[in-house]
Amino acid sequence: SAITEFLLLAFTDTRELQLLHFWLFLGIYLAALLANGLIITAIACDHRLHTPLYFFLLNIS
């Protein structure tokens, strides 16, 4: 069997539910973006963190 389409009908019931999901996922996205930015800044600013482990973290963030 194969899935040919994926519908998100449950999320389009009410406008309030759409807005709730929008703000929830936007908050999660911005929190992840901020966390990655903090990791990059911390590694770039502290020279003790210029080791292979932190260099790898810098690249994946």
C-alpha positions in Angstrom: 0.0 0.0 0.0 1.1 3.6 -0.6 0.0 6.9 0.7 -0.9 9.2 -2.1 -2.1 12.2 -0.2 -2.1 13.6 3.3 -4.9 15.9 4.5 -4.9 18.1 7.6 -8.6 18.6 7.8 -8.7 18.5 11.6 -6.5 21.6 11.8 -8.8 23.8 9.6 -12.0 23.5 11.7 -11.9 26.9 13.4 -10.0 30.1 12.9 -9.0 30.1 16.6 -7.5 26.7 16.4 -5.5 27.7 13.3 -4.2 30.8 15.1 -3.3 28.7 18.2 -1.3 26.2 16.1 0.4 29.0 14.2 1.6 30.7 17.3 2.5 27.4 19.0 4.7 26.3 16.0 6.1 29.8 15.5 7.2 29.8 19.2 8.8 26.4 18.9 10.6 27.5 15.7 11.9 30.7 17.2 13.0 28.9 20.4 15.1 26.5 18.3 16.5 29.3 16.2 17.5 31.2 19.4 19.1 28.1 20.9 21.1 27.5 17.8 22.2 31.2 17.7 23.3 31.0 21.3 25.4 27.8 20.6 27.0 29.5 17.7 27.8 32.7 19.7 29.1 30.8 22.7 31.5 28.7 20.6 32.6 31.7 18.5 33.3 33.9 21.5 35.1 31.5 23.9 38.4 30.2 22.5 38.4 27.3 25.0 35.5 25.9 23.0 37.5 25.6 19.8 37.9 21.9 20.1 36.6 19.2 17.7 33.5 18.5 19.7 32.4 22.1 19.8 33.5 22.6 16.2 31.1 19.8 15.2 28.3 21.4 17.3 28.9 24.7 15.6 28.5 23.0 12.2 25.3 21.2 13.0 23.6 24.1 14.7 
